[in-house]
Amino acid sequence: MAMIMYDLIIVGAGPAGLAAGIYAARYGLETLVLEQSAVPGQISVTNVIENYPGFVSTSGKELMARFREHALANGITIKKADVRKVEDAAGKKIVFTHEGELHALAVIIATGANPQLLGVPGEKELLGKGVSYCATCDAAFFEDQEVLVIGGGESAVTDALILSGIASKVYVVHRRDSLRACKVLQQRAFMKENIEFIWDTVVEEIAGEDAVEKIMMRNVKTQERTEKNVEGVFIYVGINPNTGIVELNKNEKGFIVTNERMETSVKGIYAAGDCRVSPLWQVVTAVADGAVAAISAQEYVTDLKLMR
């Protein structure tokens, strides 16, 4: 049986991957989107989205459902596959999966990122036993309980707001004396009576026997150490890119380095969304990345075919 040669394979079915697929299809590329998870993209577990143009308020699940519907309507094939490696090989790209090899003239890496671990004692041991990285997923388990959020960015404040409607008390611990989240979210959080901010502080340990019972903190200015009894800990200290499947030029944190055309250090391989170096990781930027990557890939594939 002859191996199918796709024009383009997109690894990842989040906002960047599906946007790339839509644009690729409109340019006539034979495109395959590989979905590596039952839940396509971090955005799928975001409860409320209020900053995507055209949607005053929606959920990540609803937005992704619309993206997927749009991609399928354009004739894109979406296949579940566990991608192990992507290689460049003499004018073609090979995508290795557990079910075998897939070949394409070009590849877009849109594999997203996962939450960064805090790296303190008790974090891994109590994961799923009070430690979480997603309030949308786990907030319901903490009704009328006291919880703690670690971080000061968009995700931390957004999920603190979600938790404030369920938990009796939400503590937000941030290592600085001001938040990085947008002003709208900050104002909402400051107005919530059951959200309390603990500034200039880091969490050094999460403790408990069979579940989270308390956390140990240290003030980075005074070095004073304190404890607080809580039933849940939600961690938002950054993201780690899912880029181990491909050898490309990356920064010190593993994010793929691209130019403005989403071109990587390997011709014919592009990167889009949360897996690449970017000043902002949001749905709107991921979608833009995907569109640019698809157009760049289309030009590359067209030139490649003309030379044959």
Rosetta blueprint (number, residue, H / E / L):
1 M L
2 A L
3 M L
4 I L
5 M E
6 Y E
7 D E
8 L E
9 I E
10 I E
11 V E
12 G L
13 A L
14 G L
15 P H
16 A H
17 G H
18 L H
19 A H
20 A H
21 G H
22 I H
23 Y H
24 A H
25 A H
26 R H
27 Y L
28 G L
29 L L
30 E L
31 T E
32 L E
33 V E
34 L E
35 E E
36 Q L
37 S L
38 A L
39 V L
40 P L
41 G L
42 Q H
43 I H
44 S H
45 V H
46 T L
47 N L
48 V L
49 I E
50 E L
51 N L
52 Y L
53 P L
54 G L
55 F L
56 V L
57 S L
58 T E
59 S L
60 G H
61 K H
62 E H
63 L H
64 M H
65 A H
66 R H
67 F H
68 R H
69 E H
70 H H
71 A H
72 L H
73 A H
74 N L
75 G L
76 I L
77 T E
78 I E
79 K E
80 K E
81 A L
82 D L
83 V E
84 R E
85 K E
86 V E
87 E E
88 D E
89 A E
90 A L
91 G L
92 K E
93 K E
94 I E
95 V E
96 F E
97 T E
98 H L
99 E L
100 G E
101 E E
102 L E
103 H E
104 A E
105 L E
106 A E
107 V E
108 I E
109 I E
110 A L
111 T L
112 G L
113 A E
114 N E
115 P E
116 Q L
117 L L
118 L L
119 G L
120 V L
121 P L
122 G L
123 E L
124 K L
125 E L
126 L L
127 L E
128 G L
129 K L
130 G L
131 V E
132 S E
133 Y L
134 C L
135 A H
136 T H
137 C H
138 D H
139 A H
140 A H
141 F H
142 F H
143 E L
144 D L
145 Q L
146 E E
147 V E
148 L E
149 V E
150 I E
151 G L
152 G L
153 G L
154 E H
155 S H
156 A H
157 V H
158 T H
159 D H
160 A H
161 L H
162 I H
163 L H
164 S H
165 G L
166 I L
167 A L
168 S L
169 K E
170 V E
171 Y E
172 V E
173 V E
174 H L
175 R L
176 R L
177 D L
178 S L
179 L L
180 R L
181 A L
182 C L
183 K H
184 V H
185 L H
186 Q H
187 Q H
188 R H
189 A H
190 F H
191 M H
192 K L
193 E L
194 N L
195 I E
196 E E
197 F E
198 I E
199 W L
200 D L
201 T E
202 V E
203 V E
204 E E
205 E E
206 I E
207 A E
208 G L
209 E L
210 D L
211 A L
212 V L
213 E L
214 K E
215 I E
216 M E
217 M E
218 R E
219 N E
220 V L
221 K L
222 T L
223 Q L
224 E L
225 R E
226 T E
227 E E
228 K E
229 N E
230 V L
231 E L
232 G E
233 V E
234 F E
235 I E
236 Y L
237 V L
238 G L
239 I E
240 N E
241 P E
242 N L
243 T L
244 G L
245 I L
246 V E
247 E L
248 L L
249 N L
250 K E
251 N L
252 E L
253 K L
254 G L
255 F L
256 I E
257 V L
258 T L
259 N L
260 E L
261 R L
262 M L
263 E E
264 T L
265 S L
266 V L
267 K L
268 G L
269 I E
270 Y E
271 A E
272 A L
273 G H
274 D H
275 C H
276 R E
277 V L
278 S L
279 P L
280 L L
281 W L
282 Q L
283 V H
284 V H
285 T H
286 A H
287 V H
288 A H
289 D H
290 G H
291 A H
292 V H
293 A H
294 A H
295 I H
296 S H
297 A H
298 Q H
299 E H
300 Y H
301 V H
302 T H
303 D H
304 L H
305 K H
306 L H
307 M L
308 R L
